Amino acid sequence: MEVEILGYTLLALVTIIGFAVAISKMSKPINDLLVVVQELKDCIKQLKETNLTHNEKLERHRKEIDGLKIKVKELETKIDMYHGN
């Protein structure tokens, strides 16, 4: 009877240790994945910031180009008036 209790106790202990080892082996890939996801979030955040900077530069250049187009049009008008067209 004591041998059976000892056997069942040993079996339960081995089972619990087996579950613990299995859980620890499964948690490492999950932790690695969480680290990679965080790195990806950081990269996406950086890309968004860079995109906003580029959009601001593009908007500023668009305004400069529009201003230059107006000046060119004025100069073309003056040239036409000078040449009598």
Secondary structure, 3 states (H helix, E strand, C coil): CHHHHHHHHHHHHHHHHHHHHHHHHHHHHHHHHHHHHHHHHHHHHHHHHHHHHHHHHHHHHHHHHHHHHHHHHHHHHHHHHHHCC
